[in-house]
Amino acid sequence: AGTTAGVFALPLAATMETCMIAKPLELRVPAAVGTPRVNGVLDDPMWGAAAVMETFARCESGEPVKTVTAVRLAWDAGSLYLSVDCSEPRMDRVTAATTDRDAPDMWRDDGVEVFIDPTCDRQHYYQIAVTTTNNVYDGYIRDAAWNSAAVTAVTRHAGGYRVEMAIPWVAMGLEQAPEPGA
């Protein structure tokens, strides 16, 4: 049994393709088996059973992206777990200039931006952005005062980077994980 989540992720980049999910997608996200260590490595067994999204298109044209992005999701009673693997053939051009949490210009840096819409109304959403140096911006709608209490980790390698995060349900106003199918 899984749960339907109003979650979508956008890799941010100057050199990478900014992208979005290509079409409306219902994804059954499985319950996590055990609690993973958030370390950017994905060495916990839970990730092998996680739901995977790999269908992305450019925002501007709708054309398929050329670089591979894979988003993995799982959940437990306390958190939503997300991993985003971003292929980046030009890691030498990846930028991460901001160092302050919730910096208003963080969108200029390379990284991953996640929007979570627990009500699925596309009006009330939580936003979490993580740069390739693990700097975090989190906000509710456009208010940076909200703090996700997310635990994040980033690993970089020659062909790209991975962002892993655990986002507590309670930070999004939920007492527990959404009911399966909700």
C-alpha positions as CSV (number, residue, x, y, z in Angstrom):
1,A,0.0,0.0,0.0
2,G,1.3,3.5,-0.8
3,T,0.1,7.0,-0.5
4,T,-0.6,9.6,-3.2
5,A,1.5,12.6,-2.7
6,G,1.3,16.1,-4.2
7,V,5.0,16.2,-4.6
8,F,7.1,17.5,-7.5
9,A,10.8,18.2,-7.8
10,L,12.7,20.7,-9.9
11,P,16.4,20.6,-10.4
12,L,17.7,24.1,-10.5
13,A,20.7,25.1,-12.5
14,A,22.4,27.5,-14.8
15,T,24.1,24.8,-16.8
16,M,21.5,22.0,-16.3
17,E,18.1,21.9,-17.8
18,T,15.5,23.3,-15.5
19,C,12.7,20.7,-15.6
20,M,9.4,19.6,-14.3
21,I,7.3,16.4,-14.4
22,A,6.2,16.0,-18.0
23,K,2.6,15.1,-17.4
24,P,0.2,14.8,-14.5
25,L,1.4,11.8,-12.6
26,E,-0.1,9.7,-9.8
27,L,2.6,8.0,-8.0
28,R,2.1,5.3,-5.3
29,V,4.7,6.0,-2.7
30,P,5.5,2.9,-0.5
31,A,5.9,3.0,3.2
32,A,9.6,2.9,4.2
33,V,11.0,-0.2,5.7
34,G,13.1,1.1,8.6
35,T,14.4,4.6,9.0
36,P,17.1,5.6,6.6
37,R,20.3,7.6,7.5
38,V,20.1,10.8,5.5
39,N,23.7,10.8,4.2
40,G,23.3,11.3,0.4
41,V,24.5,7.7,-0.3
42,L,21.2,5.7,-0.5
43,D,22.7,2.7,1.1
44,D,19.6,1.9,3.2
45,P,17.4,-1.0,1.9
46,M,14.4,1.3,1.9
47,W,15.6,3.1,-1.2
48,G,15.5,-0.1,-3.2
49,A,11.7,-0.3,-2.8
50,A,11.1,3.5,-3.1
51,A,8.8,4.9,-5.8
52,V,10.8,6.4,-8.7
53,M,9.9,9.3,-11.1
54,E,12.1,9.7,-14.2
55,T,9.7,11.4,-16.7
56,F,10.7,15.1,-16.9
57,A,10.4,17.8,-19.6
58,R,11.6,21.3,-20.0
59,C,9.3,23.9,-18.5
60,E,9.5,26.3,-21.5
61,S,8.9,23.8,-24.4
62,G,7.6,20.6,-22.9
63,E,10.5,18.8,-24.7
64,P,12.1,15.8,-22.9
65,V,15.2,16.8,-20.9
66,K,18.5,15.5,-22.1
67,T,20.1,15.0,-18.7
68,V,18.8,12.2,-16.5
69,T,17.0,13.0,-13.3
70,A,15.6,10.4,-10.9
71,V,13.4,11.2,-7.9
72,R,12.9,8.5,-5.3
73,L,10.2,8.7,-2.6
74,A,9.1,6.8,0.5
75,W,7.5,7.6,3.8
76,D,7.0,6.5,7.4
77,A,4.8,7.8,10.2
78,G,7.2,10.6,10.9
79,S,8.6,11.8,7.6
80,L,8.5,12.0,3.8
81,Y,11.8,10.7,2.3
82,L,13.1,12.1,-1.0
83,S,16.2,11.5,-3.0
84,V,16.9,13.4,-6.3
85,D,19.8,12.1,-8.5
86,C,20.8,14.8,-11.0
87,S,23.1,14.0,-13.9
88,E,25.3,16.9,-14.7
89,P,28.0,16.4,-17.4
90,R,29.5,19.8,-16.6
91,M,30.1,19.6,-12.8
92,D,32.9,22.1,-13.3
93,R,30.3,24.7,-14.1
94,V,28.0,24.0,-11.1
95,T,27.5,27.1,-8.9
96,A,26.6,27.4,-5.3
97,A,27.4,31.0,-4.2
98,T,24.8,31.5,-1.5
99,T,25.8,30.6,2.1
100,D,22.9,31.9,4.1
101,R,19.9,29.8,4.9
102,D,16.7,31.0,3.2
103,A,18.8,33.4,1.0
104,P,16.3,35.1,-1.4
105,D,18.7,34.6,-4.4
106,M,19.4,31.0,-3.8
107,W,17.4,30.1,-6.9
108,R,20.5,31.2,-8.9
109,D,22.5,28.3,-7.5
110,D,22.5,24.7,-8.8
111,G,20.6,22.3,-6.7
112,V,17.1,20.8,-6.2
113,E,13.8,22.5,-5.5
114,V,10.9,20.5,-4.2
115,F,7.3,21.7,-3.9
116,I,5.0,19.7,-1.6
117,D,1.2,20.4,-1.8
118,P,-0.4,18.2,0.9
119,T,-3.9,19.5,0.0
120,C,-3.3,19.1,-3.8
121,D,-5.0,22.4,-4.4
122,R,-1.9,24.0,-6.1
123,Q,-2.4,27.1,-3.9
124,H,-1.0,26.1,-0.5
125,Y,2.4,24.5,-0.9
126,Y,5.7,24.0,0.9
127,Q,9.0,24.7,-0.9
128,I,12.4,23.3,0.0
129,A,15.5,24.0,-2.1
130,V,18.8,22.5,-1.4
131,T,22.0,23.6,-3.2
132,T,24.9,21.3,-4.2
133,T,26.7,22.5,-1.1
134,N,23.7,21.6,1.1
135,N,22.5,25.1,1.7
136,V,18.7,25.1,2.4
137,Y,15.8,27.4,1.6
138,D,12.4,26.5,2.9
139,G,9.2,28.4,2.8
140,Y,5.4,28.1,2.8
141,I,3.9,29.6,-0.3
142,R,6.5,32.5,-0.6
143,D,7.1,33.0,3.1
144,A,10.7,32.0,4.1
145,A,9.7,32.2,7.8
146,W,8.5,28.6,7.7
147,N,11.1,26.1,8.7
148,S,10.8,22.6,7.4
149,A,13.0,21.0,10.0
150,A,14.2,18.8,7.0
151,V,17.4,16.8,7.4
152,T,19.3,17.1,4.1
153,A,22.5,15.7,2.6
154,V,24.3,16.2,-0.7
155,T,26.9,14.1,-2.5
156,R,28.7,15.2,-5.6
157,H,30.6,13.1,-8.1
158,A,32.1,13.5,-11.6
159,G,28.8,12.9,-13.4
160,G,26.4,14.8,-11.1
161,Y,25.0,15.1,-7.6
162,R,22.4,13.6,-5.3
163,V,20.2,15.4,-2.8
164,E,18.6,13.3,0.0
165,M,16.1,14.7,2.5
166,A,13.7,13.7,5.3
167,I,10.9,16.1,5.8
168,P,8.8,15.7,8.9
169,W,5.1,15.5,8.4
170,V,4.4,17.7,11.4
171,A,6.4,20.6,9.8
172,M,3.7,20.6,7.1
173,G,0.9,20.8,9.6
174,L,0.1,17.0,9.4
175,E,-0.1,15.0,12.6
176,Q,1.0,11.9,10.6
177,A,1.5,10.6,7.1
178,P,-1.4,11.1,4.7
179,E,-3.7,8.1,4.4
180,P,-3.0,5.8,1.4
181,G,-4.8,7.2,-1.6
182,A,-5.4,10.6,0.1
